[in-house]
Amino acid sequence: MLVREFLTELERTQDAFVWQYLHDNRIRGFLRMDRTRTAFDPITAVATLRTGVTVREVDRDRVAGVMGLAGSDVAAINDAADDMLWKQVEGQTVLDGYCEWLRDGIALATGLEPYDPEPETAAHATSLGLELVVQSAIDTPRF
């Protein structure tokens, strides 16, 4: 399964899940008919709808492999949903362009507005005396 196919399946979860940004900016979904308020990340939400069985986060990587997602895509989806867009590369903090694109895709697929943490993060980094270098990992046009 390609990431674009995953995003299409994630979009289909909107009938069963209410999606929101948590206080720490992670994207999580909550089953509409579940009063326990169990939070689902995007992969476990898709897997739960596909199988009809609640998939736990600890099983996420195994289930993602069964769905046909590559390990690198699983890591990127998790990082994007968990707002882990900034990476350390050669001693510099850089914005992972692919992860940023994927986060916007997850937000749009779940009915959320894309969240722009860059100004907030840049201001915080500057206050700590850090220099941020924005570097895109890919040159994918944004839609």
Summary of the structure (lengths in Angstrom):
residues: 143
radius of gyration: 15.8
end to end distance: 20.9
largest distance: 49.2
contacts: 390
relative contact order: 0.15
helix: 48%
strand: 15%
